[in-house]
Amino acid sequence: MNIRGWALGVMAGACLLACRRTSEPPSGAGDVAPGEDVGERALAEVARFLRLGPRVAGTPGAAAAADYLAQRLADLGVPVEVDKFRDMSPFGEMVFRNVVGRLAGTEPGVIVLAAHYDTKAGIADAFQGANDSGSGVGLLLELARRLQETPRNGPAVWFVFLDGEECRVRYGPHDGLHGSRRMAAQLAAGVEHHPVRAVVVVDMIGDRDLRVTIPRNVSPELLQMVLEAARAEGVRAAFGLHAGAILDDHQPFLDAGFPAVLLIDFEYGPVPGSNAYWHTMDDTLDKLSAESLETVGRVVLRFLHMLGGRGTTGPPTRNRSPFR
C-alpha cells in the first residue's frame, strides 16, 4: 500500500449503497460465540503461512503461497479457484495468481473479503511480512473456516487472496495492485455474474497496539457500517479515520464502480503514530496479537450480518483513479 496526500474532495464521489442504513446494528448470526477463539485461530494461520518464507510476486515463493492457500481453502471445505494471469511490470511481463474461495449465499449478490498475500521485494531473504501481508491472510482463512462451518443467511461470500499488491518501483498502471486490478476488471466486465454488495480489504490488521485507520478514499456507506459494527462489538475505540487517502487493493474496485472499504492499521511501530516496522525486517510474528485479529474478525462478522438483506447496489459511481 502507499499513502498519498490527495485532496479529500477528490474522493467525495465514493460509491454509496442504494439502500437504507439502519440505526441499530442487528445481533444474532453476526456474533462470535463465547469461547470461540477467532483471534487465536487466525494467529495460528498466520504462523503456518509465514513458514513459506518471502512471497514476492512473480517468484517461486509467491507461486508456492498461492498453492498453499488453494489447498488450505480446499481443506476447509471451501470451493476454490486459482486465476493465473500475466501482466506487465517494470521488469517485463510477469505471472500472477489470485486465489478465490467461494461460499454460496441465500440472498442475491456477493460480498468480497480480500487480502493480498505477496511481500515487498528487496528487503531480505528472511523477510516475514507477518503483518503486511500475513495478518490479512490469516484472518481471512479463519473467517472462511468459521463461515463454512456455521449455517448463515445472506449473500455469497468470496475470500479473495490477491497477488502483486506491492509495487516494485512506483505504483502505477503496470506496477502494484495487479491482483485487485485483475479482479475488479473481471467483475466490471461481467465475467462474474454476481452483483457486488461490498468489497472489504483487510491489510496490516494484526498489530499488538491496534488502531485501525480507515482512509478517506472508501465508500461512505460502508465506512458508516464498519463503525456501527465496531460500536456493536464494543471496540469502537480501536477504529478511527486516517487523515488522508491510502492506495491499496480497495482502490481498483472503487475505480470500477464497486462499493469498497479498507481496514488497515497504518501506524505499525514501537510508539503511537510510528510506522517504523512497515517494510522492514521488524515485521515479524511477535509484533502481532490474537486480540487484534479477534477485534477485526468480530467487526467483519458483524458487518457481514448487517449487510444481509439490504439489497443490491445501485448504478456504479466511478471514482477518480490516482493514476489519472
C-alpha positions in Angstrom: 0.0 0.0 0.0 1.0 3.6 -0.4 -0.1 6.8 1.4 -0.8 9.8 -0.7 -1.7 13.4 0.2 -4.6 13.7 -2.2 -7.2 16.3 -1.6 -10.1 14.9 0.4 -12.6 16.4 -2.1 -11.3 14.1 -4.8 -12.9 11.1 -3.1 -16.2 12.7 -2.3 -17.9 10.7 -5.1 -17.1 7.4 -3.5 -19.7 4.7 -4.1 -22.9 4.7 -2.0 -25.0 1.6 -1.4 -28.5 2.3 -2.7 -30.2 1.1 0.4 -31.4 2.4 3.8 -29.0 2.4 6.7 -30.3 1.0 9.9 -29.6 2.9 13.1 -29.3 -0.1 15.3 -26.9 -3.0 14.4 -28.7 -6.4 14.4 -27.5 -9.2 16.6 -27.5 -12.9 16.3 -25.9 -14.5 13.3 -23.1 -12.0 13.2 -21.9 -12.7 16.7 -19.0 -14.8 17.7 -19.9 -17.4 20.3 -18.2 -17.1 23.7 -15.1 -19.3 23.8 -14.7 -19.4 20.0 -11.1 -18.1 19.6 -11.3 -16.4 16.2 -8.1 -14.5 17.1 -6.1 -17.4 18.3 -7.0 -19.5 15.3 -6.2 -16.6 12.9 -2.8 -16.1 14.5 -2.1 -19.8 14.1 -3.0 -19.5 10.4 -0.6 -16.6 10.1 2.2 -18.6 11.8 1.7 -21.5 9.4 1.6 -19.2 6.4 4.8 -17.4 7.3 6.7 -20.7 7.2 6.6 -20.4 3.4 9.1 -17.5 3.6 9.1 -14.4 1.3 6.3 -14.2 -1.2 7.4 -11.7 -3.8 5.1 -11.6 -6.8 6.4 -13.4 -9.8 8.7 -15.6 -7.8 8.5 -19.3 -6.9 7.8 -18.1 -3.3 4.6 -16.4 -4.5 3.6 -19.4 -6.6 4.1 -21.7 -3.5 2.0 -19.3 -1.4 -0.9 -19.5 -4.0 -0.7 -23.3 -4.0 -0.8 -23.3 -0.2 -3.8 -21.0 0.0 -5.7 -23.0 -2.6 -5.0 -26.2 -0.7 -5.8 -24.7 2.7 -9.2 -23.5 1.4 -9.9 -26.9 0.0 -9.0 -28.5 3.3 -11.5 -26.2 5.0 -14.2 -27.3 2.6 -14.4 -24.1 0.6 -14.6 -24.4 -3.2 -11.6 -22.7 -4.6 -10.2 -21.5 -7.9 -6.8 -20.1 -8.9 -6.8 -17.4 -11.5 -3.3 -17.4 -13.2 -2.7 -14.4 -15.4 0.0 -12.4 -16.9 0.5 -8.6 -16.5 3.2 -6.1 -17.4 5.5 -4.9 -14.7 8.6 -2.6 -14.7 10.6 -5.7 -15.4 8.5 -7.0 -18.2 5.6 -9.5 -18.2 5.1 -11.5 -15.0 2.8 -14.3 -13.9 0.4 -13.6 -11.1 -2.1 -15.7 -9.3 -5.3 -14.8 -7.5 -6.8 -17.4 -5.2 -10.6 -17.2 -4.8 -12.7 -19.3 -2.4 -16.4 -19.0 -2.7 -19.2 -19.7 -0.2 -22.7 -19.7 -1.6 -25.4 -17.5 -0.1 -29.1 -17.5 0.5 -29.6 -14.0 -0.9 -28.6 -12.3 -4.2 -25.2 -10.8 -4.5 -21.7 -11.3 -3.2 -19.5 -9.8 -0.5 -15.8 -9.9 -1.4 -13.4 -10.2 1.5 -9.9 -9.6 0.2 -6.3 -9.6 1.4 -3.0 -9.6 -0.5 -0.5 -12.3 0.1 2.6 -11.1 -1.6 5.5 -9.4 0.2 7.6 -6.4 -0.6 10.7 -7.1 -2.8 14.2 -6.1 -1.9 14.1 -6.4 1.9 15.9 -9.6 2.8 15.6 -13.4 2.1 14.4 -13.9 5.7 11.7 -11.2 5.5 8.5 -12.5 7.1 5.9 -9.9 6.2 3.9 -11.0 9.3 1.6 -8.0 9.4 1.9 -7.0 5.8 0.5 -9.4 4.4 0.3 -12.3 6.8 -2.2 -10.9 9.2 -4.9 -10.4 6.5 -4.3 -13.8 5.1 -4.6 -15.5 8.5 -7.8 -13.7 9.4 -9.5 -14.5 6.0 -8.6 -18.2 6.4 -10.1 -18.3 9.8 -13.2 -16.4 8.7 -13.5 -18.9 5.8 -13.4 -21.8 8.3 -16.0 -20.3 10.5 -18.4 -19.3 7.8 -18.1 -22.6 6.1 -18.9 -24.5 9.3 -21.7 -22.1 10.6 -25.1 -22.1 8.9 -26.0 -18.5 7.9 -28.3 -16.4 5.8 -27.1 -13.7 3.5 -25.2 -13.0 0.2 -22.4 -15.2 -1.1 -19.0 -14.6 0.4 -15.8 -14.7 -1.6 -12.4 -15.0 0.1 -10.0 -13.4 -2.4 -6.3 -13.7 -1.9 -4.7 -11.1 -4.2 -1.2 -11.3 -5.8 1.0 -8.4 -6.7 -0.2 -5.6 -4.4 3.3 -4.4 -3.6 4.9 -2.3 -6.3 8.5 -3.0 -7.5 9.4 0.6 -8.3 6.5 3.0 -8.0 2.7 2.5 -8.0 1.2 2.9 -11.5 -0.9 1.2 -14.2 1.8 -1.6 -14.5 3.3 -1.6 -11.0 1.4 -2.8 -7.9 -2.2 -3.7 -7.3 -2.0 -6.3 -10.1 -4.4 -8.8 -8.5 -7.0 -6.3 -7.4 -7.0 -4.6 -10.8 -7.5 -8.0 -12.4 -10.3 -9.0 -10.1 -12.1 -5.6 -10.4 -11.8 -5.7 -14.2 -13.3 -9.2 -14.3 -16.3 -8.1 -12.1 -16.8 -4.9 -14.2 -16.7 -6.9 -17.5 -19.3 -9.3 -16.2 -17.0 -12.3 -16.1 -18.5 -13.0 -12.7 -22.3 -12.6 -12.9 -23.0 -11.5 -9.4 -23.9 -8.1 -8.1 -21.3 -6.9 -5.7 -22.7 -5.8 -2.3 -19.4 -4.8 -0.9 -15.6 -5.3 -1.1 -13.8 -5.4 2.2 -10.0 -5.3 2.1 -8.0 -6.1 5.2 -4.3 -5.3 5.4 -1.9 -4.9 8.4 -4.6 -5.6 11.0 -2.6 -7.7 13.5 -0.5 -5.1 15.3 -0.5 -5.6 19.1 -1.3 -1.9 19.5 -4.3 -2.0 17.2 -5.6 1.3 15.8 -7.5 0.7 12.5 -7.1 3.9 10.5 -9.7 3.8 7.7 -8.7 6.1 4.9 -10.8 8.8 3.3 -11.0 7.0 -0.1 -13.6 4.5 0.8 -17.3 4.2 0.2 -19.0 6.3 2.9 -21.9 3.9 3.4 -19.5 1.0 4.1 -17.4 3.2 6.4 -20.5 4.0 8.4 -21.5 0.3 8.6 -18.0 -0.7 9.8 -18.1 2.0 12.5 -21.5 0.8 13.6 -20.3 -2.8 13.6 -17.3 -1.8 15.8 -19.6 0.0 18.2 -21.9 -3.0 18.4 -18.9 -5.2 19.3 -17.6 -2.8 21.9 -14.4 -2.0 20.1 -15.3 1.4 18.5 -12.2 3.0 20.2 -9.9 0.8 18.0 -11.4 2.2 14.8 -10.7 5.7 13.5 -10.1 7.7 10.3 -6.9 8.3 8.6 -6.1 11.9 7.7 -5.9 11.3 4.0 -6.2 8.6 1.3 -4.3 5.3 1.2 -3.5 3.5 -2.0 -4.3 -0.2 -1.5 -6.2 -3.1 -3.1 -9.6 -1.5 -2.5 -8.8 1.3 -5.0 -9.3 -0.6 -8.2 -12.7 -1.8 -7.0 -13.7 1.8 -6.3 -12.4 2.8 -9.7 -14.6 0.1 -11.3 -17.6 1.4 -9.5 -17.9 -1.1 -6.6 -18.5 -0.1 -3.0 -15.3 -0.8 -1.1 -13.7 -0.2 2.2 -10.1 -0.7 3.6 -9.4 -1.9 7.1 -5.8 -1.1 7.9 -3.6 -0.1 10.8 -1.1 2.2 9.2 0.6 3.0 12.5 2.8 -0.1 12.8 5.7 0.8 15.0 7.2 0.9 18.5 5.4 4.1 19.6 2.0 5.6 18.8 1.9 7.2 15.4 5.0 5.4 14.1 5.1 3.1 11.1 8.7 2.0 11.6 8.1 -1.8 11.3 6.4 -1.5 7.9 8.5 -3.0 5.1 11.4 -3.8 7.4 12.8 -7.0 9.0 11.0 -6.0 12.1 7.6 -7.0 10.6 7.7 -10.3 12.5 5.1 -12.6 14.1 6.0 -11.4 17.7 4.6 -8.0 16.8 1.1 -9.5 16.2 -1.6 -10.4 18.7 -4.6 -12.7 18.7 -6.6 -10.0 20.4 -6.1 -7.6 17.5 -7.1 -10.3 15.0 -10.1 -11.1 17.1 -11.2 -7.5 17.2 -11.1 -7.1 13.4 -12.6 -10.5 12.9 -15.6 -9.8 15.1 -16.2 -6.5 13.3 -16.1 -8.2 9.9 -18.5 -10.9 11.0 -20.9 -8.3 12.4 -20.6 -6.3 9.2 -21.5 -9.3 7.1 -24.6 -9.9 9.2 -25.6 -6.2 8.9 -25.2 -6.2 5.1 -27.6 -9.2 4.7 -31.0 -8.2 3.4 -30.0 -4.7 2.3 -30.5 -5.4 -1.4 -28.0 -4.9 -4.2 -26.0 -1.9 -5.1 -27.3 0.8 -7.4 -25.7 2.1 -10.6 -21.9 2.4 -10.2 -20.4 5.7 -9.4 -16.8 5.9 -10.7 -14.1 7.3 -8.5 -11.1 9.2 -9.7 -8.1 6.9 -10.1 -4.8 8.0 -8.5 -3.1 7.0 -11.9 -5.0 9.7 -13.8 
